[in-house]
Amino acid sequence: MEWVGEPSDENELISRLPENVIHNILMLLPIKDAARTALLSSTWRRHWRSIPQLVFDDGFAPTEPNDKLVPNIYKSLLARDGPVIKFVLAVPGLNPCHEIDHIIVHLSGIGVLQHFTLVLSSKDSHSHSWYRLPSSLFAAPRLNYLKLERCLFVVPPWFVGFGQLKKLRLIRVNVPSDFCENFLPKCPLLASMLIVSCTGLEKLELDAPRLKLFNFEGEMQKLCFKRTPCLSVLRLSVYGGLQNPDLAALLASLRVLERFVVASESLEVFGKGGHVSTRLPSPHCRLKTLCIYLNVITSLGERILVFLISSAPNLHKLVIQVAVCVFESCKNPVKTKKIYLQRLITLFLVKCSCSAWLAGEISLHITWRLA
């Protein structure tokens, strides 16, 4: 924007808006465009330096190399006039450096940080080369959203808890073995948790009374929903090592579950537990959405499919996706009674033409998406 002479009244209309409105406008812009508004006038410079949100993500295309990018971000952070409530550092290809420590210490020291995201890259895939979070992060009392990728998650002994944390996202993070004992119980409001490809965690015994959504992908020796009375959405992709897998017991412990998404690896793991029932002893009447993703339909996978569908008579939406449209073993198909899904509204069969075993009496509209 270029002005000639004094700015007109029309040009000053936006500048006269309340500061919180201007902040909301600036936060909708890519951070580079928001920063450029500081060149307009001293008033706009003040607005830019006081917005409570800084997002450096894949939409931010830095011109300087990584070894200069983070120090410059830290310098701009020190020059700010107001507190930062939301901070995102997720620039593609970003490697760990000491200035990230300084950023976290500064943000947590102010005591108002609510949303923190840190996504790092690493030349080495081994967790010992990942970034170790400074303990000061665990002293952010108002934190309600935390997302970390490629970090070492070490909980300090003095940690008293995140009393306001509601969403936790851990991706390729080295998690301590006492995560369930010394961290989760100190997050009483936690409602949504995602754990993907994390190391160091051999067992998950979830005691999270407010948890509504849980998404897990990775290896696990023990998975137990100890106390999750509000869990309504579960996404599982467990592969390898699970001891005493029992899908029936798992579903029976989650009586308010409404949406269940399960991947092929999980079905194979649970199938290794031995006998697969045809259905639960008592129907799971709250389960309304079932999404099953398979690499190939084996005889074991077919039995588990029948078990899951038979156990949920009130399904509204059923998704079955098969990567390979071939039955691995169809010589001895599962013999079962017809499955009646009278409440089913939507059915997706993706890359799957071998579905003759499913005899559903569907009285409402069915959406087919045959790819």
ZAROKOL-658255 format. One line per 8 residues: their letters; for each residue x, y, z of C-alpha. Coordinates in nm, 4 decimals. Layout:
BEGIN
a) X/Y/Z | ...;
//
This chain:
BEGIN
mewvgeps) 0.0000/0.0000/0.0000 | 0.1387/0.3417/-0.0946 | 0.0028/0.6724/0.0297 | 0.0779/1.0150/-0.1198 | 0.0790/1.2910/0.1374 | -0.1366/1.2580/0.4464 | -0.3597/0.9510/0.4724 | -0.7236/1.0208/0.3932;
denelisr) -1.0153/0.9544/0.6257 | -1.1076/0.6527/0.4143 | -0.7613/0.5048/0.4600 | -0.7879/0.5590/0.8332 | -1.1200/0.3747/0.8737 | -0.9537/0.0429/0.9535 | -0.7041/0.2104/1.1852 | -0.9913/0.3448/1.3930;
lpenvihn) -1.1341/0.0005/1.4628 | -1.1016/-0.1357/1.8179 | -0.7654/-0.2971/1.8821 | -0.9112/-0.6446/1.9407 | -1.0822/-0.6278/1.5992 | -0.7565/-0.5264/1.4309 | -0.5793/-0.8107/1.6106 | -0.8363/-1.0569/1.4769;
ilmllpik) -0.7828/-0.9247/1.1235 | -0.4051/-0.9536/1.1515 | -0.4272/-1.3064/1.2905 | -0.6226/-1.4154/0.9819 | -0.3354/-1.3076/0.7569 | -0.0202/-1.5088/0.6863 | 0.2366/-1.3916/0.9382 | 0.4570/-1.2304/0.6719;
daartall) 0.1677/-1.0161/0.5486 | 0.0719/-0.9260/0.9045 | 0.4303/-0.8176/0.9745 | 0.4331/-0.5929/0.6670 | 0.1501/-0.3836/0.8132 | 0.4046/-0.2506/1.0651 | 0.5484/-0.0430/0.7786 | 0.2255/0.1545/0.7363;
sstwrrhw) 0.2516/0.3717/1.0448 | 0.3548/0.3759/1.4089 | -0.0030/0.2820/1.5010 | 0.0060/-0.0280/1.2845 | 0.3500/-0.1103/1.4174 | 0.2020/-0.1094/1.7670 | -0.0820/-0.3363/1.6528 | 0.1607/-0.5826/1.4948;
rsipqlvf) 0.3831/-0.5932/1.8010 | 0.0897/-0.6624/2.0316 | -0.1065/-0.9364/1.8514 | -0.1378/-1.2361/2.0857 | -0.0763/-1.5009/1.8172 | 0.2367/-1.5910/1.6212 | 0.2141/-1.8770/1.3697 | 0.5241/-1.9885/1.1782;
ddgfapte) 0.4023/-2.2935/0.9849 | 0.4171/-2.4374/0.6321 | 0.2531/-2.1194/0.5018 | 0.5560/-1.9248/0.6193 | 0.8316/-1.9359/0.3555 | 1.1530/-1.8141/0.5198 | 1.4201/-1.6568/0.3008 | 1.7013/-1.7103/0.5510;
pndklvpn) 1.8535/-2.0487/0.6456 | 1.7424/-2.2316/0.9585 | 2.0441/-2.1238/1.1629 | 1.9310/-1.7613/1.1256 | 1.5545/-1.8104/1.1179 | 1.4981/-1.9124/1.4799 | 1.7321/-1.6448/1.6253 | 1.5417/-1.3809/1.4275;
iyksllar) 1.2094/-1.5172/1.5538 | 1.3428/-1.4979/1.9082 | 1.4565/-1.1368/1.8588 | 1.1136/-1.0383/1.7271 | 0.9556/-1.2125/2.0251 | 1.1622/-1.0028/2.2667 | 1.0512/-0.6847/2.0890 | 0.6821/-0.7523/2.1412;
dgpvikfv) 0.4679/-0.5169/2.3480 | 0.2040/-0.7688/2.4542 | 0.1791/-1.1287/2.5732 | 0.1687/-1.4197/2.3270 | -0.1201/-1.6588/2.3915 | -0.0704/-1.8806/2.0851 | 0.2690/-1.9732/1.9412 | 0.3286/-2.2166/1.6534;
lavpglnp) 0.6739/-2.3076/1.5248 | 0.6275/-2.5653/1.2510 | 0.8407/-2.4511/0.9595 | 0.9214/-2.7457/0.7271 | 1.2772/-2.8711/0.7638 | 1.3359/-2.6893/1.0916 | 1.6150/-2.8438/1.2986 | 1.6683/-2.8120/1.6761;
cheidhii) 1.8773/-2.5213/1.8067 | 1.9465/-2.3460/2.1377 | 1.7301/-2.0463/2.0499 | 1.4225/-2.2701/2.0749 | 1.5100/-2.3093/2.4440 | 1.5124/-1.9310/2.4801 | 1.1769/-1.8997/2.3036 | 1.0120/-2.1561/2.5320;
vhlsgigv) 1.1626/-2.0024/2.8461 | 1.0386/-1.6596/2.7406 | 0.6859/-1.7763/2.6516 | 0.6335/-1.9876/2.9622 | 0.7835/-1.7205/3.1886 | 0.5091/-1.4737/3.0993 | 0.2501/-1.7196/3.2310 | -0.0269/-1.6590/2.9750;
lqhftlvl) 0.0643/-1.9110/2.7023 | -0.2408/-2.1199/2.6066 | -0.1502/-2.2827/2.2734 | 0.1959/-2.4175/2.1901 | 0.3014/-2.6152/1.8820 | 0.6562/-2.7258/1.8054 | 0.7240/-2.9396/1.4966 | 1.0870/-3.0224/1.4257;
sskdshsh) 1.2792/-3.2210/1.1682 | 1.5822/-3.4367/1.2329 | 1.8589/-3.5701/1.0117 | 1.8708/-3.8768/1.2350 | 1.5574/-4.0870/1.2826 | 1.6773/-4.2100/1.6236 | 1.5128/-4.0394/1.9192 | 1.8436/-3.9757/2.0985;
swyrlpss) 1.9154/-3.6992/1.8457 | 1.5825/-3.5262/1.8974 | 1.5262/-3.1982/2.0756 | 1.4962/-3.2136/2.4541 | 1.2226/-2.9835/2.5791 | 1.3319/-2.7403/2.8504 | 1.1597/-2.7976/3.1826 | 1.0236/-2.4416/3.1751;
lfaaprln) 0.7519/-2.5550/2.9319 | 0.5957/-2.7529/3.2153 | 0.5546/-2.4292/3.4104 | 0.2929/-2.2830/3.1744 | -0.0179/-2.2928/3.3963 | -0.2716/-2.1813/3.1335 | -0.1682/-2.4172/2.8550 | -0.4762/-2.5795/2.6968;
ylklercl) -0.3284/-2.7049/2.3656 | 0.0079/-2.8777/2.3230 | 0.1460/-3.0310/2.0034 | 0.4988/-3.1699/1.9777 | 0.6851/-3.3538/1.7029 | 1.0346/-3.5080/1.7222 | 1.1026/-3.4068/2.0804 | 1.2163/-3.5686/2.4035;
fvvppwfv) 0.9268/-3.5356/2.6465 | 1.0880/-3.5389/2.9923 | 0.8539/-3.4471/3.2764 | 1.0407/-3.2701/3.5605 | 0.9862/-3.4047/3.9143 | 0.8409/-3.0736/4.0318 | 0.5657/-3.0757/3.7662 | 0.2329/-3.0002/3.9352;
gfgqlkkl) 0.0183/-3.0388/3.6252 | -0.1498/-2.8660/3.3344 | -0.4781/-2.7810/3.5000 | -0.6292/-2.6387/3.1805 | -0.4841/-2.8705/2.9137 | -0.7605/-3.0056/2.6873 | -0.5791/-3.1184/2.3708 | -0.2518/-3.3110/2.3504;
rlirvnvp) -0.0790/-3.4119/2.0243 | 0.2427/-3.6169/2.0396 | 0.3958/-3.7253/1.7070 | 0.7274/-3.9114/1.6951 | 0.8015/-3.8070/2.0514 | 1.0079/-3.9980/2.3048 | 0.7632/-4.0368/2.5917 | 0.8677/-4.1445/2.9440;
sdfcenfl) 0.7538/-4.4842/3.0662 | 0.5736/-4.3242/3.3621 | 0.3634/-4.1058/3.1309 | 0.0357/-4.2579/3.2532 | 0.1317/-4.2361/3.6203 | 0.3035/-3.8969/3.6482 | 0.1652/-3.6881/3.3630 | -0.1891/-3.7825/3.2598;
pkcpllas) -0.3388/-3.7698/3.6124 | -0.2132/-3.4112/3.6375 | -0.4155/-3.3056/3.3318 | -0.7706/-3.3375/3.4699 | -0.9449/-3.1573/3.1801 | -0.7777/-3.3505/2.8975 | -1.0478/-3.4205/2.6371 | -0.8534/-3.5072/2.3210;
mlivsctg) -0.5267/-3.6986/2.2830 | -0.3290/-3.8131/1.9796 | -0.0201/-4.0349/2.0058 | 0.1509/-4.1321/1.6784 | 0.4744/-4.3288/1.6331 | 0.6059/-4.2422/1.9790 | 0.8887/-4.4297/2.1490 | 0.9602/-4.5146/2.5112;
leklelda) 0.5984/-4.5903/2.5942 | 0.5381/-4.9609/2.6470 | 0.2001/-4.9500/2.8161 | -0.0992/-4.7205/2.8175 | -0.3370/-4.7452/3.1095 | -0.5615/-4.4500/3.0517 | -0.7114/-4.2857/3.3574 | -0.8620/-3.9751/3.2007;
prlklfnf) -1.2181/-3.9054/3.3177 | -1.2774/-3.6179/3.0695 | -1.1207/-3.7839/2.7637 | -1.3607/-3.7838/2.4669 | -1.1283/-3.8559/2.1722 | -0.8262/-4.0859/2.1615 | -0.6182/-4.1495/1.8500 | -0.3300/-4.3958/1.8739;
egemqklc) -0.0900/-4.5256/1.6104 | 0.2191/-4.7262/1.6948 | 0.3560/-5.0192/1.8905 | 0.2257/-5.1011/2.2354 | 0.2610/-5.3890/2.4792 | -0.0408/-5.3080/2.6929 | -0.3453/-5.0973/2.6159 | -0.6071/-5.0520/2.8850;
fkrtpcls) -0.8872/-4.7999/2.9193 | -0.8802/-4.7945/3.2962 | -1.1168/-4.5019/3.3508 | -1.2463/-4.3231/3.0434 | -1.6212/-4.2829/3.1033 | -1.6584/-4.0068/2.8415 | -1.4622/-4.1631/2.5537 | -1.6850/-4.1406/2.2453;
vlrlsvyg) -1.4317/-4.1426/1.9574 | -1.1534/-4.4024/1.9274 | -0.9051/-4.4431/1.6411 | -0.6652/-4.7362/1.6687 | -0.3722/-4.8512/1.4593 | -0.1782/-5.0813/1.6909 | 0.0895/-5.3009/1.5421 | 0.3044/-5.5620/1.7099;
glqnpdla) 0.3758/-5.6592/2.0665 | 0.0339/-5.6175/2.2291 | 0.0032/-5.8664/2.5144 | -0.3237/-6.0534/2.5672 | -0.5187/-5.8602/2.3016 | -0.8930/-5.8828/2.3551 | -1.1089/-5.6714/2.1259 | -1.4308/-5.7832/2.2932;
allaslrv) -1.3069/-5.6753/2.6370 | -1.1866/-5.3445/2.4961 | -1.5234/-5.2597/2.3407 | -1.7122/-5.3813/2.6455 | -1.5172/-5.1337/2.8604 | -1.6149/-4.8396/2.6373 | -1.9911/-4.8324/2.6659 | -2.0364/-4.4705/2.5486;
lerfvvas) -1.8214/-4.5158/2.2366 | -1.9978/-4.3679/1.9320 | -1.7253/-4.3708/1.6648 | -1.4653/-4.6457/1.6195 | -1.1971/-4.6281/1.3502 | -0.9693/-4.9302/1.3292 | -0.6838/-5.0112/1.0913 | -0.5790/-5.3441/0.9465;
eslevfgk) -0.2750/-5.3744/1.1740 | -0.4963/-5.3523/1.4813 | -0.7301/-5.6241/1.3577 | -0.4383/-5.8582/1.2998 | -0.3033/-5.7854/1.6481 | -0.6380/-5.8394/1.8189 | -0.6983/-6.1499/1.6112 | -0.3856/-6.3105/1.7525;
gghvstrl) -0.5570/-6.3208/2.0895 | -0.7215/-6.6468/1.9874 | -1.0936/-6.7084/1.9548 | -1.2927/-6.4330/1.7869 | -1.6539/-6.4150/1.9019 | -1.9351/-6.3576/1.6573 | -2.0659/-6.0693/1.8675 | -2.0474/-5.9078/2.2106;
psphcrlk) -2.2456/-6.0715/2.4940 | -2.4589/-5.7563/2.5024 | -2.4944/-5.5261/2.1991 | -2.3022/-5.1999/2.1853 | -2.6039/-4.9757/2.1278 | -2.4172/-4.6427/2.1428 | -2.1802/-4.7221/1.8550 | -2.3060/-4.5312/1.5492;
tlciylnv) -2.0027/-4.5004/1.3202 | -1.7657/-4.7839/1.2335 | -1.4715/-4.7339/0.9959 | -1.2557/-5.0346/0.9085 | -0.9426/-4.9996/0.6953 | -0.7866/-5.3223/0.5651 | -0.4845/-5.4073/0.3546 | -0.6400/-5.7361/0.2433;
itslgeri) -0.9325/-5.9418/0.3710 | -0.8066/-6.2585/0.5360 | -1.0238/-6.5224/0.6995 | -0.9243/-6.3740/1.0354 | -1.0091/-6.0245/0.9201 | -1.3428/-6.1488/0.7915 | -1.4309/-6.2949/1.1322 | -1.3408/-5.9708/1.3075;
lvflissa) -1.5472/-5.7723/1.0573 | -1.8471/-5.9892/1.1334 | -1.7845/-5.9503/1.5064 | -1.7656/-5.5700/1.4905 | -2.0702/-5.5251/1.2698 | -2.2789/-5.7799/1.4596 | -2.2006/-5.6112/1.7910 | -2.3318/-5.2696/1.6833;
pnlhklvi) -2.6991/-5.2985/1.5827 | -2.7544/-4.9209/1.5794 | -2.4876/-4.8316/1.3247 | -2.5666/-4.5187/1.1236 | -2.2496/-4.5153/0.9146 | -2.0312/-4.8055/0.8034 | -1.7059/-4.7600/0.6093 | -1.5070/-5.0589/0.4829;
qvavcvfe) -1.1938/-4.9773/0.2845 | -0.9740/-5.2510/0.1385 | -0.6389/-5.1671/-0.0183 | -0.6258/-5.4917/-0.2202 | -0.9499/-5.6083/-0.3734 | -0.8717/-5.9779/-0.3284 | -0.9644/-6.2209/-0.0547 | -0.6512/-6.3862/0.0756;
scknpvkt) -0.8444/-6.6900/0.1890 | -1.1992/-6.7489/0.0707 | -1.2096/-7.1276/0.0706 | -1.3768/-7.1380/0.4097 | -1.5896/-6.8254/0.4405 | -1.7296/-6.7349/0.7787 | -2.0700/-6.8866/0.8369 | -2.2943/-6.6485/1.0210;
kkiylqrl) -2.6534/-6.5471/1.0410 | -2.7690/-6.2525/0.8364 | -2.6789/-5.9187/0.9889 | -2.9651/-5.6720/0.9970 | -2.8677/-5.3053/1.0262 | -3.2041/-5.1342/1.0228 | -3.0679/-4.7946/1.1331 | -2.7871/-4.7756/0.8781;
itlflvkc) -2.8006/-4.4520/0.6795 | -2.4663/-4.4426/0.4967 | -2.2493/-4.7244/0.3646 | -1.9097/-4.6729/0.1985 | -1.7387/-4.9681/0.0299 | -1.4066/-4.8416/-0.1026 | -1.2095/-5.0703/-0.3371 | -1.4104/-5.3641/-0.2146;
scsawlag) -1.6310/-5.5768/-0.4392 | -1.6293/-5.8932/-0.2264 | -1.9066/-5.8107/0.0145 | -2.1587/-6.0882/-0.0481 | -2.1271/-6.2059/0.3100 | -2.2878/-5.8840/0.4343 | -2.6649/-5.9156/0.4121 | -2.7938/-5.5878/0.5466;
eislhitw) -3.1576/-5.4943/0.5505 | -3.1241/-5.1204/0.4979 | -3.4447/-4.9233/0.4868 | -3.2935/-4.5744/0.4423 | -3.0792/-4.4111/0.1729 | -2.7412/-4.5758/0.1095 | -2.4461/-4.3871/-0.0359 | -2.2138/-4.6057/-0.2417;
rla) -1.8634/-4.4945/-0.3272 | -1.7076/-4.7769/-0.5251 | -1.3565/-4.6735/-0.6247;
//
